[in-house]
Amino acid sequence: MYSKKIKKLKLNIYIQKQILFFSFIAIGILCPSNLISQPLTKPSFSEINLYSNKSFITKAVERTGAAVVTIDTQRYVKKRKFPRNSQPFLDPYFERFFGLDLPNDNRPRIEQNQGSGFIFADGLVMTNAHVVNGSDKVTVGLTNGKKLNAKLIGQDFFTDLAVLKIEGKGPWPKAKLGDSAKIKVGDWAIAVGNPFGLENTVTLGIISNLNRNVTQLGIYDKKLEMIQTDAAINPGNSGGPLLNRDGEVIGINTLIRSGPGAGLSFAIPINKAKEIAYQLIKNGKVTHPMIGISLIEEINSEGTNNIVKVGYIVPNSPAEKSGVKINDILIKVGNKDIESASDVIDQISKNGINKKVNILLKRGNKFIKLKVTPTDITNL
């Protein structure tokens, strides 16, 4: 009797297990979407975490890095006119005195240099003029390893900008151009280029200052107001892009400070670069309206605004012919009240050449109105 009860209990347990088993199978057949499709429609936690862990630097470089190019240049140097045994050139100090940096032999040779640039339109590359100046052959290297010949569309010595056209068929990766008028001191700055031939090098810094006049750096043959950054820029970075945190080009790396005070770098604002580039594409050259004066900024004795004075006047320039004098204070150019030297440059540039611009000066205690006709800088 007792054994029959045990058998009956075991049978009930077996039946219950069978019922549960088939119930789970039925649920899986009737409701498969919750069990199967859910992992396919929602990314896993690890996938979300992988994307969110990317730094803004990585994202910025991924957006623009493919458009950054290496520029290799070759220049054919012919043999010099004077033989090495020519008596005046026996003394190397004599050669150095006259700036004759002559080679030790008389054979022709090829000089090779390297810089950086970036593609900003279909097959068009923006770089520094000093990277390609005087070159007989220019080769553009893409990030995918391809090397293509390029021809010079135009270069502008005064702003150190050049535009190249790649000889080949696209599609081309293009850098997104930002707005340099929107950047602020303290913003992140990412420099991309090929320093010392090390391709696709990325460095990080901040915008240290804006509207830095190159005359403050002792450079007087350029017409530039530059972005100052502490992002590391080295030889070979010239012509490469300076990016903001969104991967947009805000400047073109062009100058570095060496020696005491090293660690400062300078870039041409992209708004100015675009203006110059489109003139080069359209005309092959750039017009720079000038009146022939150098400017000095001084702090007002009242400590309010700066005053802008005339420091030097080019002989026979439009300024001299119109009666401008050294130490005149510029009050107004066109319709713009002058607060800085850049205000004067901007107004004269906007006015253009061969068209009179009104200038209000202060000379001693007198205010003087003049009309000056700017000319291209090449005429001065």
C-alpha positions in Angstrom: 0.0 0.0 0.0 2.8 2.4 1.0 4.7 1.6 -2.2 1.7 2.4 -4.4 1.4 5.8 -2.8 5.1 6.5 -3.6 4.6 5.5 -7.2 1.5 7.7 -7.6 3.4 10.7 -6.1 6.3 10.2 -8.5 3.9 9.9 -11.4 2.3 13.3 -10.4 5.7 15.0 -10.2 6.6 13.6 -13.7 3.3 14.9 -15.2 3.9 18.3 -13.6 7.4 18.5 -15.1 6.1 17.6 -18.5 3.4 20.2 -18.3 5.9 22.9 -17.4 8.3 21.9 -20.2 5.7 22.1 -22.9 4.4 25.3 -21.5 7.8 26.9 -22.0 7.9 25.6 -25.5 4.5 27.1 -26.3 5.5 30.5 -24.8 8.6 30.5 -27.1 6.5 29.8 -30.2 3.7 32.3 -29.4 6.0 35.1 -28.2 9.3 34.9 -30.1 9.8 38.7 -30.7 10.8 39.5 -27.1 13.3 36.7 -27.0 14.9 37.0 -30.5 14.4 40.4 -32.1 15.3 42.5 -29.0 19.1 42.1 -29.2 19.0 42.9 -33.0 17.2 46.2 -32.7 19.0 47.6 -29.6 22.8 48.0 -29.5 24.4 46.3 -26.6 25.8 48.3 -23.7 29.4 47.6 -24.8 28.6 49.1 -28.3 27.2 52.3 -26.8 30.1 52.6 -24.4 32.6 52.2 -27.3 31.2 55.2 -29.2 30.8 57.4 -26.1 34.4 56.7 -25.1 35.8 58.4 -28.2 37.3 61.8 -27.3 36.4 65.0 -29.2 39.9 64.9 -30.7 39.4 61.5 -32.2 36.0 62.5 -33.6 37.4 65.8 -35.0 40.3 64.0 -36.7 38.0 61.3 -38.1 35.9 64.0 -39.7 38.8 65.8 -41.4 41.9 63.7 -41.3 41.3 62.0 -44.7 41.4 65.5 -46.4 44.9 66.3 -45.0 47.7 65.7 -47.5 51.4 65.5 -47.7 53.1 67.9 -50.2 56.4 66.9 -51.6 58.3 69.4 -53.7 61.3 69.2 -56.0 63.4 72.1 -57.3 66.0 71.7 -59.9 69.1 73.7 -59.0 71.4 74.3 -62.0 75.1 74.6 -61.7 76.5 77.9 -60.7 78.0 80.3 -63.2 81.4 80.6 -61.4 83.8 77.6 -61.2 84.8 76.6 -57.7 88.5 77.6 -58.3 87.5 81.1 -59.2 89.7 83.4 -57.1 87.0 85.5 -55.4 85.3 82.4 -54.0 88.2 80.6 -52.5 87.5 82.1 -49.1 84.2 80.7 -47.6 83.9 83.8 -45.4 83.9 86.0 -48.5 81.0 83.9 -49.9 79.1 84.2 -46.7 79.6 88.0 -46.5 77.9 88.4 -49.9 75.1 85.9 -49.0 76.4 83.4 -51.6 75.4 80.1 -50.0 77.2 78.1 -52.7 77.6 74.3 -52.8 80.9 72.5 -52.6 80.7 71.2 -56.1 79.6 72.6 -59.5 77.1 69.9 -60.4 73.3 70.4 -60.8 71.1 68.9 -58.1 67.6 68.4 -57.0 66.4 70.0 -53.7 63.5 68.2 -52.0 61.2 69.6 -49.4 58.0 68.6 -47.6 55.0 70.3 -46.2 51.3 69.8 -45.5 48.0 70.9 -47.0 44.3 70.0 -47.1 41.7 69.4 -49.8 38.9 72.1 -49.5 37.1 71.6 -52.9 37.1 69.1 -55.7 40.8 68.4 -56.3 41.9 71.7 -54.9 44.4 71.9 -52.1 45.2 74.9 -49.8 48.7 75.3 -48.4 51.4 77.9 -47.7 53.1 79.7 -50.5 56.5 79.1 -48.9 55.9 75.3 -49.1 55.6 75.3 -53.0 57.5 78.5 -53.9 60.1 78.0 -56.7 59.2 74.3 -57.1 59.5 72.5 -60.4 57.5 69.5 -59.4 54.8 69.1 -56.7 53.4 65.7 -55.5 50.4 65.4 -53.3 50.2 62.3 -51.0 46.8 61.1 -49.8 46.1 59.3 -46.6 45.3 56.1 -48.5 48.9 56.0 -49.8 48.3 57.4 -53.3 50.7 60.0 -54.6 49.5 62.3 -57.4 51.1 65.2 -59.3 49.7 68.6 -58.7 50.0 72.0 -60.5 50.1 75.4 -59.0 46.9 77.5 -59.5 48.3 80.6 -57.8 50.2 81.8 -54.8 50.3 85.0 -52.8 53.5 86.0 -51.2 52.0 88.6 -48.9 49.6 86.3 -47.1 51.8 83.1 -47.6 48.9 81.2 -49.3 48.8 78.9 -52.3 46.3 76.8 -54.1 47.1 73.5 -55.9 45.1 71.4 -58.4 45.5 67.6 -58.1 46.0 66.0 -61.5 43.6 63.0 -61.2 40.0 62.0 -60.8 38.0 62.1 -57.5 36.0 61.7 -55.5 38.1 63.6 -53.1 37.8 63.7 -49.3 37.1 67.4 -48.4 37.7 69.3 -45.2 34.8 71.3 -43.7 35.8 75.0 -43.4 34.7 76.7 -40.2 34.3 80.3 -39.3 37.4 81.9 -37.7 35.3 84.9 -36.6 33.6 82.7 -34.1 36.6 81.4 -32.3 37.6 82.6 -28.8 40.8 82.7 -26.8 40.8 79.5 -24.7 39.0 77.3 -27.4 40.6 74.0 -28.2 42.9 73.9 -31.2 43.9 70.7 -33.0 46.9 70.8 -35.4 47.1 68.1 -38.1 50.1 67.7 -40.5 53.3 66.0 -41.4 56.1 67.4 -39.1 59.6 66.0 -40.0 57.9 63.7 -42.6 55.9 61.9 -39.9 52.5 61.7 -41.7 49.1 62.3 -40.0 50.5 63.7 -36.8 48.0 65.2 -34.4 48.7 67.7 -31.6 46.4 69.5 -29.2 46.5 73.0 -27.6 44.3 76.0 -27.2 43.8 79.3 -28.9 46.3 81.6 -27.1 45.4 84.8 -28.8 43.7 86.3 -31.9 44.5 89.0 -34.5 48.3 88.7 -33.7 50.0 91.1 -36.1 53.1 89.6 -37.7 55.0 92.8 -37.3 55.0 92.0 -33.5 57.1 88.9 -34.5 59.6 91.1 -36.5 58.1 90.1 -39.9 57.5 93.1 -42.2 57.2 91.5 -45.6 53.8 89.8 -44.9 50.3 91.1 -44.6 48.9 88.9 -41.9 46.9 88.9 -38.7 47.2 85.5 -37.2 45.8 83.0 -34.7 48.2 82.2 -31.9 48.1 78.7 -30.5 50.3 76.5 -28.2 49.5 73.4 -30.2 52.8 71.9 -31.2 53.7 72.8 -34.8 57.0 71.8 -36.3 58.8 71.9 -39.7 56.6 70.0 -42.1 53.3 71.2 -40.4 53.3 74.3 -42.7 50.1 74.4 -44.7 48.3 71.9 -42.6 44.9 72.6 -41.0 44.2 73.9 -37.5 40.9 72.4 -36.4 38.3 73.3 -33.8 36.7 70.7 -31.5 34.1 69.9 -34.3 36.8 69.0 -36.9 36.2 72.2 -38.9 39.3 74.1 -40.3 39.7 77.4 -38.5 43.2 78.2 -39.7 46.3 77.2 -41.7 49.4 76.5 -39.7 52.2 78.7 -41.0 54.7 80.0 -38.4 56.5 78.7 -35.4 58.5 80.6 -32.7 61.9 79.1 -32.3 64.6 80.0 -29.8 63.7 81.8 -26.5 60.0 81.8 -26.0 59.5 78.7 -28.2 56.2 76.8 -28.0 54.1 79.4 -29.7 52.7 78.7 -33.2 50.7 80.8 -35.6 48.0 80.1 -38.2 46.3 82.1 -40.9 42.5 82.5 -40.1 40.4 80.4 -42.5 38.1 83.4 -43.3 41.1 85.3 -44.7 42.5 82.1 -46.4 39.1 81.5 -48.2 39.1 85.1 -49.5 42.6 84.8 -50.8 42.1 81.2 -52.3 39.0 82.3 -54.3 40.9 85.3 -55.7 43.7 82.9 -56.7 41.3 80.5 -58.4 39.5 83.3 -60.2 42.4 85.6 -61.2 45.6 83.7 -60.5 46.7 86.6 -58.3 45.5 88.7 -55.3 45.1 92.4 -55.1 46.2 94.1 -51.8 45.0 97.7 -51.5 47.5 99.8 -49.6 48.1 103.6 -49.0 51.7 103.2 -48.0 51.9 103.7 -44.2 53.0 101.7 -41.2 50.9 101.9 -38.1 51.6 102.2 -34.3 49.1 101.3 -31.6 49.5 103.3 -28.4 47.4 103.2 -25.2 45.3 106.4 -24.8 46.5 108.6 -21.9 43.0 108.4 -20.5 43.3 104.6 -20.4 40.2 104.0 -22.5 40.8 103.1 -26.1 44.0 102.6 -28.1 45.1 105.3 -30.5 46.5 104.4 -33.9 49.3 106.6 -35.2 51.2 106.8 -38.5 54.7 105.5 -37.9 56.2 105.6 -41.4 55.2 106.7 -44.9 56.4 105.1 -48.1 57.9 107.8 -50.4 55.7 108.7 -53.4 52.9 106.6 -51.9 49.2 107.6 -52.0 49.4 108.6 -48.4 52.4 110.9 -49.0 50.7 112.4 -52.1 47.5 113.1 -50.1 49.3 114.9 -47.3 49.4 112.3 -44.5 52.2 113.0 -42.0 54.1 110.9 -39.5 52.5 110.9 -36.0 49.1 111.7 -37.4 46.4 109.9 -35.4 43.8 108.0 -37.4 40.3 108.8 -36.2 38.1 107.4 -39.0 38.6 105.5 -42.2 35.6 105.3 -44.4 32.6 105.0 -42.0 34.6 103.1 -39.4 35.8 104.6 -36.1 39.4 103.4 -35.6 40.2 101.5 -32.5 43.0 99.3 -33.7 45.5 98.9 -36.6 43.4 96.0 -38.0 40.5 98.4 -38.4 42.5 100.6 -40.8 43.7 97.5 -42.8 40.2 96.1 -43.0 38.7 99.4 -44.3 41.3 100.0 -46.9 41.1 96.4 -48.1 37.3 96.7 -48.4 37.6 100.0 -50.3 39.8 98.4 -53.0 42.2 100.1 -55.4 41.7 103.1 -57.6 38.8 104.3 -55.5 39.1 107.2 -53.0 38.5 106.6 -49.3 37.8 109.3 -46.8 40.2 109.5 -43.8 39.8 111.7 -40.7 43.1 112.5 -38.9 44.0 114.3 -35.8 47.3 116.4 -36.1 48.1 118.2 -32.8 44.8 119.8 -31.9 43.4 119.9 -35.4 41.2 117.5 -37.2 42.0 117.0 -40.9 39.9 115.3 -43.6 41.7 113.7 -46.5 40.8 111.6 -49.6 43.3 108.9 -50.4 43.3 106.5 -53.3 44.8 103.1 -52.4 47.0 101.2 -54.8 48.1 97.6 -55.0 51.0 96.8 -52.7 53.1 95.8 -55.7 53.1 99.4 -56.9 54.7 100.6 -53.6 
